[in-house]
Amino acid sequence: MNLQSLSSRPAASTICNHRRKLTDLFSIKSPVGFSSAAMPLLLSSLNIHSQPRNLMVSRQIASGGGGDLVPKLLDRKWTLQKPESEVHRVHLSPSPRLFLRRLNASNPLLGAGNHTIHPSFYVVRDDLLHPTANGNKARKLDALIPLLLDNFVTDVITCGGCQSSHTAAVAVLCAERGMRSHLLLRGEQPQILTGYNLISTMYGHVSYVPRSVYADREAMLKGHADLLAGSHGHVLWCSDIAKASFADESKARWNNVGVGSEEDCARKVLIINEGAGDGVALIGLIRLVEYLSQDHVFGMEKPIRLVVDCGTGTTAIGLALGALCLRLPWKVTAIMLADTIDRYREKEKQLMSEFSSQYGYKLDIGDDGGLVHWVQRHCPRKFGNILEGEMEKCQQIARQTGILVDPVYTLAAWEMAAQLSMEGEELVVMVHTGGTLGSFGLAQRYKSHFSSLK
Ligand SMILES: Cc1ncc(COP(=O)(O)O)c(C=O)c1O
């Protein structure tokens, strides 16, 4: 398994702090540029952050022979001002009850020596990235949202379950930038709106879709987008603009499909796949890995086991791709939610091939295993279900460490990280994928698990 286009690995250098300072200095906060009649009211706060071209030279990747993939990919405007996340360290003490304690680890490797006292693992606190659009949602949309603005998109369509954190994140991030979002949610409207459902409803335009219609997502999204666009509007998929942006065809994209520009009054509707499971989502995860591999965080030398929970698997695939592109001795263990391993491997192949074709790099991941180590949950279940005792475990973790996990996604990653850290072979790093508001939706649906909490 290798990235054919990469050259040999360069030596680490010390320019990262300097680069960050310069990057802060040059971050661009530009005003919204819409003048379309289809967008009469919606202008609001906009933070799109761009790193100046000549400062964005990654210390990790030497140029030559295609080795400029990462610097080129990361030389773009971003949704998140900075790639940073807080990193905390959790210590485990032996039974009878696990005692967990959280320490801030502003420079994780400085404290790496005392692993022998207690097993421990690190938590990358992506759950703190944004109050409502946090975790892997913010990462997956990090590269995409600025592309929407560059392309004068007026309306975004996407879909998800009734409590989808993805649709909520799209709604929030679009509304913050004056774009309308249309969210197709599977099933029926709940009696009381709460959690991510409430956020989607507050920031976006929600429609509930019968499960039978939702089953063919592509047709559903396209049909709805065509209706919105009307006879004068235009519809594109994420992959259309992602590829063109990399080829530096920014102004040509809508023109390619017969559309004008910023001044054009017609609606420009963009479709984002369920869970942002698109090639462009991977770039935000590569940016995170690049940040984590800096000298003052985990560095590039130590073998690291990244642990992450997954739904579509996009986040895990992006992290693994980042490690591959940066030639890090890191592996990714992904805890499957409710699908089969074959489906996750299929998703991995599909996303890798989309990435290769969008960004023109040939990735050879072989026919067998792929990049990600997919593992079953310790207690497999139907999607969205809570098992007996899981809420109590989440409560215990919150009380002992100050870190909130949820029973559907992040508890599984937490338990896997704890287990691997007790085996003690590698540095274990859990990426906290967020989902803070998920528990509110669960409380509405699985009342008994919540009423027993003391
Ligand atoms: C907290 C959390 N973790 C993980 C996921 C799944 O991420 P992915 O689809 O990238 O595997 C979700 C999706 O909604 C989520 O809310």
The ligand as a Gaussian input file, in Angstrom:
#p B3LYP/6-31G(d) Opt

LIG

0 1
 C      -20.388000      12.003000      16.826000
 C      -20.274000      11.352000      15.479000
 N      -19.236000      10.546000      15.222000
 C      -19.101000       9.946000      14.029000
 C      -20.038000      10.105000      13.037000
 C      -19.863000       9.399000      11.727000
 O      -18.864000       9.969000      10.924000
 P      -18.513000       9.353000       9.518000
 O      -19.809000       9.310000       8.737000
 O      -17.531000      10.267000       8.912000
 O      -17.986000       7.982000       9.735000
 C      -21.138000      10.924000      13.264000
 C      -22.144000      11.100000      12.223000
 O      -23.195000      11.636000      12.375000
 C      -21.260000      11.572000      14.526000
 O      -22.296000      12.379000      14.800000

